[in-house]
Amino acid sequence: MHSTTVKKIFLFLSMFIVVSLACDLSVTVVPSTSTAPVPTNTMIPAPETSTQIPASATSAPATLASNATSTALPPSFEGVSVFFRPLSLVLPLGLASGISGNQFSRSEGDNVASWDVTPGHIQLKLEGYLLQGKSHQPQILVYPATGYGEMYPGAFESIHRLTNILYNSGTSISDEQLPAVPFFNAQQVFTSNLQVISFQNGRGVRFLTEYAQYAASANNHDLFYHFQGLTSDGAYIIAILPITAPVLAETSDGGAVLPPGGVPYFYFADPKADMQGYYTAVTSLLNSTSPEAFAPTINQLDLLIQSMRITP
């Protein structure tokens, strides 16, 4: 990266930190160098050396507008308590059989793929998750916000977008204003069920989305519940949790059966079809679907997120 670009990124980051501090949200954090302890009530896998490599992608249209609402924390949580420094959470009963944790050390350089760049982070995988064989593995990742933003422009942009949403909740938000998974090379083709959520020592935004390399159909193989949040001391959290809707086809295949009430997908038959209209209709349909009709239910996943706490 040219020195001029680096200076611009650091200048932008500095401005972001000043604004965040003014709103009691600090993103000044130093990556932990201590060894992570054994997580409580979790399964520990063999150490890994890199993150999952996502499929490469081009762009896809996404210009839908939504309104972000906010929820309060519930008084208590039921399930299995899990701790993997610095993240603790309560795993709702029936959502997964356990959690495995991995700690990743700092990784950068010319020989490191962009999606593997990290200042050091942890990853919690939900083992025995309610849904199996989907496009994405169910996982929660925790990064130091400042460190990740300094190293990777995609992370910096998502953190910036997230901060804008958290301090302007209730306003109309387009897809282009939503944070994205920094290490995915594909783009969001639609988003729905947008909501600002508080967790034990921070806030974030969740929505249902799908990533693709083209104007893909909305389907249960690729759909996932996406959350991004920030803590008051600068931890940056990303959750990727597969979810299915009763009104979507199970796969993106042209012959996949569309459930009654679903939105027909015409792209394969006509590449000039009104795909923006299609995504608008899908978004409206998912927004009007009861949260309890999804699997896992949206409420179940919200409780998982709301139970989270990051400790120094």
Buried (B, 14 or more C-beta within 10 A) or exposed (E): EEEEEEEEBEEBBEEBBEBBEEEEBBBEBEBBEEEBEEBEEBEEEEEEEEBBEBEEBEEBBBEBEBEBEEEEEEEEBEBBEBBBBBBBBBBBEEBBEBBBBBBBEEBEEEEEEEBBBBBBBBBBBBBEBBBEEBBBBBBBBBBBBBBBBBBBBBBBBBBBBBBBBBEEBEEEBEBEBBBBBBBBBBBBBBBBBBBBBBBBBBBBBBBBBBBBBBBBBBBBBBBBBBBBBBBBBBBBBBBBBBBBBBBBBEBBEEEBEBEEEBBEBBBEEEEEBEBBEBBBBBBEBBEEBEEEEBBBBBBBBBBBBBBBBBEE
